[in-house]
Amino acid sequence: MITIEQHKLIDPEGKIKISHKETPNVSGPFAGGLPDTLVIHYTAGSSLSSSASWLCNSKANASAHLVIGKNGEIIQLAPFDIRTWHAGRSSWKGRTGLNQYSIGIELDNAGPLTQTPEGFITHFGKNIESKNVILAAHKFDAVERGWEAYTIKQLQALEDVCWVLKDLYNIQEIVGHDDIAPSRKRDPGPAFPMEALQNKILIGRNEDLPDENEELIAEAAVVVADNLNIRSKPGTNSSLVSNPLPKGTKVRIEKSEGDWLYVKADIEGWVSKQWLRSV
């Protein structure tokens, strides 16, 4: 189980690989009662190690407290009582300069992808398999595009970290870099299940309550799309709750709203009804 000693993560049981590097890009201790916010980022880098190394380079003029890899490995770059340089020009609920209030967590993820005749590629030229691509429009943009999916191990490690940080530092907010700097940032992007994480860590629930006008139904169906996005609310701009459901996945339809269905499998959320067939 992850715990914190002297503001550094440790795992006494050794189940999660945690290492520590020291970044010079820090600004001293937080003020009393802080930090109280977590800010989630994607690295847009090619690997966990390269992103961590860059954030430890004085030329980067940037840093974060943690970088979490695709296999759930964690590299801590600064103690949690020290301010890092992850937020930049930012504001949230009347406060500016979120570096003063928040812990920065970077996830090893390429972010937005470019579609080519050969498939989806990152900005550094790596091909991403279609099963690891999520098609979605960012909540601040209108155009749907490909985004690299976050891995289950990565999201589980993040959840474990969030729980222990919340308990020790009385975390009140979990936001994305795009929330606090919407004019210039798009991370962690629509592939990240932000609302599901906020609900679980801050509110203590795993699903939204149904609205009064939702039609309740119960039937079995199967996914007919190659990869079907599953969302926290009905609508293409709603956040994703997981990686897409692969073709052939059997689900139970619980309720509907317009062209959207709320389904349950190993996970649950909203999907477009055009990509399901009754069984």
Steps between C-alpha positions, in 0.01 A plus 500: 500500500631844407576736786689827550797566725668840517283610207627219276313199364605154609350153460614282791351191332691563177196447279545829314834609356574842650825686438620850583688758296565859605393786278665840548189672367327579829398810693518407866238384750123541473328744732318360803197284425619433146504325256125438468469424127621233258566596136512218245715528184615285211872514421468504118837324518634178349556310826481517878876530542548767232222714642633470855852586383376807313310625806824468697688715246543864600449598136146360506371781721234249608457220751241293684480296816434165335517326163297179465586249227280276290580195715421687821859590589541828688793743497485774763691816414429720803361457853132584535570793734704679229352705213581384147454671162221305334207741472646812337259788441186364656188580698224307672207622710644842566859390561786558257837333472397145593860397566449664839211271590537171319683174449580428134462144371621414149380187318717346228271555201547650154174696507351600161583286197519560127305268270687379192426235236718266707312572824540734795842641588634716783671835451832316546421252221391189690211291365222431751291183462132568433401320821696768691338793319196686627305715255351801676461875489665692782247679719640835384516405131242394241702262281530129581851358475710212630655497848726240658312295759621481859572150628312320776820455705580868464154611610503259794836634618365854469193407704717347772712816510194726514359314800815533707550866401141584587534343844826674588459842339122548516468528123183689400532520121617278215524685167668473164761735361237588240262610778744749650654621169223447239634752251830317452483142633307184410643247746405251632246505213176313427664156526542557874204402726511820706142500621519138611819574698349809662185313595691210652765692692321820599135396520526130573271373225556300184212615281267790434150495639229462234303801385122509534444484122717194439317197364586188701547178302683172544621286212816337370695633202834454327746763371526504120753784462872415498549721807203665675563801726324480837432834665400649835199683351301477175682711237821496300657776711458306826808348661589135447474259792733235355676378190253420218291183505633260233278346235303205633477624859169401658330768708177548692301808405366673812342821367486730200502870426447604138761326284701384800484188715634444851660155505671272747771242438819486709467878485199723449416822319330655198544383139346595167212260430591466129794275591303241699288207384252310719581137581 
